[in-house]
Amino acid sequence: MSEAPAAPLAAPVTAPVAAPGALPAAGLAQLAGSVVLLGSGWPITKYAISHGAPPLWFAEGRAALSGLTALVLLLALRRLRLPGRADLPALFGVGLLQLAAFFALSHAAVALVPAGRTAILSNTTTLFILPLSLLVLHERIAPRRWLAVLFGLAGVVVLMGPWAIDWSAPGVLLGHALLLGAALCWSLAIILVRRFPARLSMLELLPWCFALAALALLPLVLAQGPPGIWPRPALLAMAAIGLICGPFGTWCVMQAVVTLPALVASIGFLATPAAGLLLATLWLHERLDAALLSGAGLILAGVALAAWPARR
């Protein structure tokens, strides 16, 4: 709501980023993994909320369970490390912005906006990454990547179909504003991680980021009231998010951000809504139409342009 061959799990995140003409295959694979895992997260979240899970309590639960999963994995690998001073910008950027703020805004919006539309707007980080990459990171943007941005954002507009939205309906404007705020928070996290590389690997930072997110969300969920009794479908959805999609999808995102140029990663994240829409169509029976197919095609064309190696 979201950037030297890519390093293995144990490698530090300060490895040099590949030149724009030679994107690392491992980074692209991590980007693809984040698209599949996080794209499936929105239909699962919508399913849980439609079966009685309170949105903010679901966000708190997925953060806590994802953190516990990452903690157990690192203990099993004997890789658990305490973050140091050099890790704090990435820790706070991911924990507070990419996870806590993103979860709070997007999970509040998913109760107001269909799951497919939530997946679209919450992943429009490219809207904010483009100016931030130029102003903060001073990354050089090749002409074909400008074209990739245009393709990707055109696909987002087609998928969202703003001309078909009843903007006067209750909660519609608020829901869309919350989703754009979520995308901005994710974009700021990407810039922080790129600008201030961490000493620990992304995998080693994961449990601490999720723990910080769960702690930051706790006052909001306590103010909302008790979580109540959840039916079995909502609990199963929580298990799927907390054990698989959340921890491994977030790790893939963090690895892609430090391995790929920020703009390339953000364009790649635009494929997440296409995956979310496809899954929402197949599972939740949300409507499949020509706009979905053409929008997804435009986004994939933008991703291909961004990832295609330049001539040397």
N, C-alpha and C positions, 0 to 999 in steps of 0.2 A: 503498500500500500507504500519493488519494489527494488567487478565491475565489472627464454627461460621456460620452459614447460611447467605446467602446474605442479605444485609440490605434493608429495604424499601427505598422509594425515599428520605425520610428526614434523613436517617441515615448518620453519618459521614463516610468518606471513609477510616478511619484509623482502621476499624474493623479488627481483626486478620484473616489471611488467613487460611482456613481449612487445616488440615493435608493432605498429598498426598493421603492417603487411603480413604478419605471421602470428595470428592468434593461436594460443596453445590449445591442442585438442582436448586436454583434460579440463581446461577451463570451460570450453564449450559443452563438454559432457556434464559438468557440474551445473551449468546454466540450464541444460535440458532437464536434469534431475529436479531442479528447483521448480521448473515450469510444471512438470507432471505432479509432483508431490503437493505443491502449494495450490495448483489449479484444482486438484481434487478436494482441497480443504474447504472451499466455499460451499459446494453442494453438501458436504458432510455437515458443516456448521449450520446451514439453513435447515437441514434435516433434523438436527438436534434441537434447534430453537423451535421448529414447528411441532416437535414432540414434547415441548414443555420446559426445555432448559433455558433459564434466564440468560440473556446475551452476555452481560458482564461477568456473571458467575462462570459461564462457559469459557470466556477469555481467561479468567483467573485459573480455572482448572487446567486448561490446555498449557498455560505457561508453567504451572507447578509440575504437571506430569511430564512435560517435555524436559524440564530441568532435571527431574529425578531420573528420567531415562538416560540423559546425557551423563549424569553423575555416575550411575551404575556402569555405563559403558566405559568411562574413563578409569573407574576403579578396577574393572576387569582387565583393562589394558595396562594398568599401573602407570597411568599418564596424568593423574589428577595433580594440578599445579595451582598455587595461589597467584592471582594477578598481581603485577607490580605497577609501579608508577607509569611506565611506558604503555601499559595496557589500558589505562583509565579512559582515554578518549574513545577507544573502540568499545570498551565495556559499557560506558554510559551512552554512547551513541546507539549501539545495538539494543542494550537493555531498556533504555528509557524511550528512545524514539522509534526504532524499527519494531520493537516488541510491545512495550507497555502502551505508548500513545497510539501506535497503529492498531493494536488489538482493541483498545477502548473505543476509538472512533469508528473502526470498521464493524465491530460487533454490535455497536449501537445502531449503525446504519443498516445492517442486514435485516433487522426487524422491520425496516421501513421500505427497503428496496429489494427487488428480486435477486436471488443468488447470482445469476448470470451478470446482471448489471453491477452488482457489488464487486465481482471479480474484475470487471472492466475498469471501473474508475479507481479502485484502490491500488491498481498496478500501473497507473499512468505516471510513473516516476519520470519518464522522459520529458514531460512538460516542465519539470523543475531542474532535472539534471543537465539539460542543454545549457541554460544560462549559468548554472553553478559550475559546470566543468570549465567554461570559458573564463569566468571571473575568479574562481577560487583555485582550481587545479591547474589552470593554464594549459589544458590538454589541447593538442592540435586536432581539429576535426576535419577529416578528409571530405571532399565534395560529395563522394558517394554516400557517406554517412549522414550528411545533411539530407540527401534524397531518401535514405533509409528512415530517418525521423519522419519525413513527410508521409511516406507510405504507412509507417506504423501508426501515426496519429490519425491519418485518414481512416485506417481500419478501425481504430477506437471509436471515431465519430459514427461510422457506419454501424458498428456493433451496438453502440449505445442508442442510436436512433432518437436524438433529442426532439425531432419533429413529431414523434409519435407519443411523447410523454405528456400526460395530463399534469402540467405544472401547478395547477390549482388544487390538486388532491392533497389532503392532509399529510404532512410529513415528507412530501416528495422533495421540496427544496432543501429542507434540513438534512435529509438522508444523503443527497448528492453533495452538499457542502461538507458533511462529515467525511465522505469518501475522498474528496479532494484534499482535505486536511490530513487524512491518513497517508495519501500518496506523498504529500510534502514532507511528513515526518520520516518516511522511509528514504526519501531523497537526501535529506539532511544527514541521516545515518550513513548512507553510502559515501557522501563527501567526507564525513569525519573519519571513516575507516580508511579511505584512500589518502587523506591529508596527513593523518597521524597513524602510521602502521603500528600494530601491536607487536609485542615481543613474543607472546604465546601464540600458538597456532589457533586457528578459528575453532577447531574441535575442542581445544583445551579451554577456550573462553566460553563455550556454549553453556555449561551449567550455571556459571556465574551470571551470564546475561539473562537467562531465564529466571534465575532466582531474584535478580534485581527487578525484572519486569513484574513478577508475581508480587513482590513487596510493594512496588509502586501502585499496582492495581488494587491492593487490599483495601485501602480507605474507600475507594469508589464502590466496591462490591459490598462492603459492610454497610455503607449508607443506603444501598438499595434494599437491604433486608435479607432475611435468611434465604438460602438457596432452595428450600423446599425438597420434596421427594421427586427424584427424576425417574421417568419410566425407563425400561430396559433399552429401547432404541437410542435414547439420548446418552445413556451410559456407554453403549457400544460405540457411538459416534465419538464420544470423548476419548475412549481408548484408542481408536484409529488415529485421531489427531495427535494425542499426547505421546503415543508410543512410536508412531511411524512418520506421519506427515509433518508434524511440528518440528521435532528435533532434527530429522535428516533433511527435510526441506530447507530449514533455516541454515543448517550447516552448508548445504549446497549454495544457497544464496550468498553467504558470507565468503565462501571460497571463490565464487565467481566474481564477487566485487573486488577482491584483492588480486585476482589473477588476470582479469580482463580490464580494458579501458572502461571508465565509468559509463560513457555513453553507449558503448556496445552492450554492456551488462543491462542497462536500463531499457534499451531497445529489445533485448532478448526477453526481459521480464514482461513485455507487452504480449508475448505468446501465452502467458499465464491465463489471462481472461478468455482466450480462445479455448484453452483446455478446460477451464471452468465452465464455460458455456456449453461445450460439447457434453461434459459429464452431467451438467444440470439438465440438459435435454434428454439424455439417455436414462437418467435415474429419477429426476424429479418431474420429468415429462413437461419441462418448459418448452415453449414453442420453437421449432426449428424452421427457419425461413431463409429466403435469398439473402437478407441482410447479414445473417450469421455467417453464411458461406462466403460472401464477398468480403465482409470485414475480416474474417479469419485469413482469407487469401491475401489481402493487403498487408496484414500484420506479418504473415510469414514471408512475404516478399521483402518487407523491410528488414526482418531478421536476417534473411539470406544476404541482402546487400551489406548489412553491417558486418557480418561474419566472413564474407568472401575475401580471401587474401588479395591484397593489392599487388600489382606488378612491381618487381624489384627494379 
